[in-house]
Amino acid sequence: MRLGALEAGGTKMVCSLGNENGDVLERESFPTTTPEETMPLLIGFFKDKGIEALGIGTFGPVDLKKESPSYGYITTTPKLAWQNHPLLPQLRDALGVPCEIDTDVNAAALAEYTWGAAKGMGSCLYVTVGTGIGGGLVIENNLVHGLLHPEFGHMLMRPIPEDIMPEGICPFHTGCLEGLACGPAIEKRWGVSAKELPKDHIAWSIEAGYLAQMCANAVVCLSPEKIILGGGVMAQEHLFPMIRKETGRLLGNYVQHEAVLEGMDGYIVPPGLGINSGVAGALLLARRAVAG
């Protein structure tokens, strides 16, 4: 089965050709500029590939209500050129194949649940920490939606006393996770890219503190069987033990389960699929589109 996968990111659009087993046969990326410039490139990549369906994992917010007249539209994104853009309808009409769309993090969560770090479990939470922060949740093979879809990046945080920028950089909220802990927030706070900060810099204890608050909130509110942290910031592997330790402190032995009482080394983890969680998830969405 030949399937198309689109990872629609705020910086680049990654187009892949693959199959129902998650094997990637071809891949190409294009800059995310404006719909007028970028959409013809995406359509051109998929047009003559003979795909049976297309799966789309996209930045958001995005309308995921299939009964909505704006289903598949990107909505209130800070990328102004893409606000209210009919991403799914335009691709579906141009390619003439079934399409399935979800958030990029929901797609990655589905891949990790199916083939990755949460394989064989009943639920998982996938959170990406990079240019932005977003989270996707899978429970018993179902992607969690609701009024819209989860927006973990805009969870409100307690300020960390050592933080010199407790208001954050989010244009919508003061003191939310994304505004405090995304890559651009780290860079604005300290004046250099996160990649240039040494491992013993206070930036990392602050970063771990905010991400641990998110993990603790997720444990008590959602009770996922695995928390998976991906994205560019989490390439700083020394963050993981810091986050695990602080999450345990915040939970205070309240949650009596071995997964969180024994150091959490196997509970808060990096993606099992590495950088391929997104494309694998989009291929799974395409597989769902075929199934109807």
Buried (B, 14 or more C-beta within 10 A) or exposed (E): EBBBBBBBBBEEBBBBBBBBEBEBEEBEBBEBBEBEEBBEBBBEBBEEBEBBBBBBBBBBBBBBEEEEEBBBBBBEBEBEEBEEBBBBBBBBEBBEBBBBBBBBBBBBBBBBBBBBBBBEBEBBBBBBBBBBBBBBBBBEEEBBBEEBBBBBBBBEBEBBEEBEBBEBBBEEBEBBBBBBBBBBBBBEBBEEEBEEBEEEBEBBBBBBBBBBBBBBBBBEEBEBBBBBBBBBBBBBEEBBBBBBBBBBEBBEEEBEEEBBEEEBEEBBBBBBBEEBBBBBBBBBBBBBBBEE
